[in-house]
Amino acid sequence: MMRSGILAGMALAAAMPAWAQESGNQEAPPPAIVVTGNPLSETAKRLQACLDRHCPPLEDIQASLAHAENQFLEGDYRAARATLAAARRRNDQYAKQYPVALSDLERAHGRLTSMDGHPEWGRFLQIGALETLKNGFDSGDARILIQRLMTGDEYLQTGRVDAAIDVYRKVERQARKAGHWRVVGTAMLRPAALYAGLGARDRGYRSLARREIARLERTPEPELAGFRVAAQVLRARLAGATGDQEEMEKTIAALAGNGFTAPVLVYDEPPFRDMPTTGVINRDLDSNPEWIDLRYRIDSSGRVRDVDELRRSPDISGDWPSQVLKSIARRRYVPLAPSAKPEGLVRIERFTLVFDAEGHTGSAMRARSATGRLVSLDLTPDPPPPPSARGS
């Protein structure tokens, strides 16, 4: 079973935001990593059994992704990376036969590598996934364009905003030429979301955010209707970030009539003014990131209730988890449609404090930074399929 969420989005929203998928061709669903629901020992056993019988490449990739995700969920980011790296080495030779499967594998490897504190290596792996798709499909294929957007996302992990924007603009032009309207909308949404996020901390980005939001709102194409709604979400998000509560509430009220049944975040207060520092010099390069898993409920009005910590990594620096928990409680989501669950939606989210590996002047040695960067990922299990889909 495939799941969209765990590794699909790092710095920005997922490639195809849920509220922007109401129209347009099904050109390129966002790639996902596999979720099996099986314990770690079981996925390890299945992967080893697959390798022992020299299973076909697609089975190998599926089993490797399933086991790597379990390792990730257990907090062993390095082991998960090693599992995916080994699968890539075994299956690189099949890239022309199975470009989608191999690019999924490379993409997952890149995401985990970036989350493990090696963002530049992660970007190179995303470029590898792009090359795999380019070698398997025509240059205008939507899957290639979506992967280009993801390579642009990786620039943001090292603060290269202008480089990311250049990628987004290029993809938008290519998608317009090819008639891939959902990719056009996604490429336009990226800069708007990026500048809105930056504007929460730096007022210098707010005019850029408003310009990009307005640009998306003015699009006339019917295929971009869902993305125009996404622009309204960003407008409310920017209003909340700048302290304009009246404007935020007004926009939230207008969005409530769009029939949302999935959570759409409007306001997310940054948990820190400055990112946490550990005070640890030359932190072990082989150490795993710090992380916590939180569970919370979004009620029908879009407010967060019942925030609980489920578990955390063995080592935690300082009190950053408590600050994250407080910020989650202050989130605002678009109110849910009456058809949604009246008790609200329960979500599970992982927050990882990543300490990037970095070099030191005059030395070839690399060590972890003492300052972290926070990454959040949705771990909410997919709902079970309806009875008709299960064949009952």
SULFENJO-V129153 format. One record per pair of residues at least 24 apart in sequence whose C-alpha atoms are under 7 Angstrom apart, sorted by sequence separation. I is the first residue (numbers start at 1). J is the second residue. If there is no record, write none. Layout:
i=I j=J
i=I j=J
This chain:
i=8 j=32
i=43 j=67
i=85 j=109
i=127 j=151
i=305 j=329
i=351 j=375
i=352 j=376
i=7 j=32
i=84 j=109
i=126 j=151
i=290 j=315
i=304 j=329
i=351 j=376
i=7 j=33
i=61 j=87
i=103 j=129
i=145 j=171
i=165 j=191
i=290 j=316
i=304 j=330
i=350 j=376
i=351 j=377
i=5 j=32
i=6 j=33
i=40 j=67
i=240 j=267
i=304 j=331
i=349 j=376
i=350 j=377
i=4 j=32
i=81 j=109
i=123 j=151
i=188 j=216
i=303 j=331
i=304 j=332
i=349 j=377
i=350 j=378
i=3 j=32
i=103 j=132
i=237 j=266
i=292 j=321
i=303 j=332
i=349 j=378
i=350 j=379
i=2 j=32
i=3 j=33
i=36 j=66
i=40 j=70
i=103 j=133
i=236 j=266
i=237 j=267
i=302 j=332
i=303 j=333
i=348 j=378
i=349 j=379
i=2 j=33
i=3 j=34
i=34 j=65
i=35 j=66
i=40 j=71
i=81 j=112
i=123 j=154
i=302 j=333
i=348 j=379
i=349 j=380
i=2 j=34
i=3 j=35
i=33 j=65
i=34 j=66
i=81 j=113
i=302 j=334
i=348 j=380
i=1 j=34
i=2 j=35
i=99 j=132
i=100 j=133
i=233 j=266
i=302 j=335
i=347 j=380
i=1 j=35
i=35 j=69
i=57 j=91
i=99 j=133
i=301 j=335
i=302 j=336
i=1 j=36
i=77 j=112
i=300 j=335
i=301 j=336
i=300 j=336
i=95 j=132
i=99 j=136
i=146 j=183
i=78 j=116
i=119 j=157
i=140 j=178
i=142 j=180
i=196 j=234
i=200 j=238
i=77 j=116
i=96 j=135
i=119 j=158
i=185 j=224
i=278 j=317
i=96 j=136
i=142 j=183
i=193 j=234
i=200 j=241
i=181 j=223
i=182 j=224
i=185 j=227
i=196 j=238
i=200 j=242
i=300 j=342
i=181 j=224
i=61 j=105
i=276 j=320
i=299 j=343
i=300 j=344
i=299 j=344
i=298 j=344
i=299 j=345
i=297 j=344
i=298 j=345
i=297 j=345
i=298 j=346
i=297 j=346
i=296 j=346
i=297 j=347
i=296 j=347
i=271 j=323
i=295 j=347
i=296 j=348
i=271 j=324
i=295 j=348
i=294 j=348
i=295 j=349
i=293 j=348
i=294 j=349
i=271 j=327
i=293 j=349
i=294 j=350
i=270 j=327
i=293 j=350
i=269 j=327
i=292 j=350
i=293 j=351
i=291 j=350
i=292 j=351
i=291 j=351
i=292 j=352
i=269 j=330
i=291 j=352
i=269 j=331
i=290 j=352
i=291 j=353
i=268 j=331
i=289 j=352
i=290 j=353
i=267 j=331
i=268 j=332
i=289 j=353
i=290 j=354
i=267 j=332
i=289 j=354
i=266 j=332
i=267 j=333
i=289 j=355
i=265 j=332
i=266 j=333
i=265 j=333
i=266 j=334
i=264 j=333
i=265 j=334
i=263 j=333
i=264 j=334
i=285 j=357
i=31 j=104
i=33 j=108
i=261 j=336
i=260 j=336
i=261 j=337
i=259 j=336
i=260 j=337
i=256 j=334
i=259 j=337
i=255 j=334
i=256 j=335
i=261 j=340
i=256 j=336
i=252 j=334
i=285 j=367
i=284 j=367
i=285 j=368
i=283 j=367
i=284 j=368
i=282 j=367
i=283 j=368
i=282 j=368
i=281 j=370
i=280 j=370
i=279 j=370
i=278 j=370
i=277 j=370
i=278 j=371
i=277 j=371
i=276 j=371
i=277 j=372
i=275 j=371
i=276 j=372
i=275 j=372
i=275 j=373
i=7 j=108
i=7 j=111
i=28 j=142
i=27 j=142
i=28 j=143
i=11 j=153
i=24 j=181
i=24 j=182
i=16 j=186
i=15 j=186
i=116 j=288
i=116 j=289
i=12 j=193
i=12 j=194
i=24 j=223
i=23 j=223
i=23 j=226
i=22 j=226
i=21 j=226
i=20 j=226
i=19 j=226
i=20 j=227
i=20 j=230
i=78 j=288
i=19 j=230
i=77 j=288
i=76 j=288
i=117 j=354
i=75 j=313
i=116 j=354
i=117 j=355
i=118 j=356
i=115 j=354
i=117 j=356
i=118 j=357
i=117 j=357
i=10 j=375
i=6 j=377
i=5 j=377
i=6 j=378
i=5 j=378
i=6 j=379
i=3 j=382
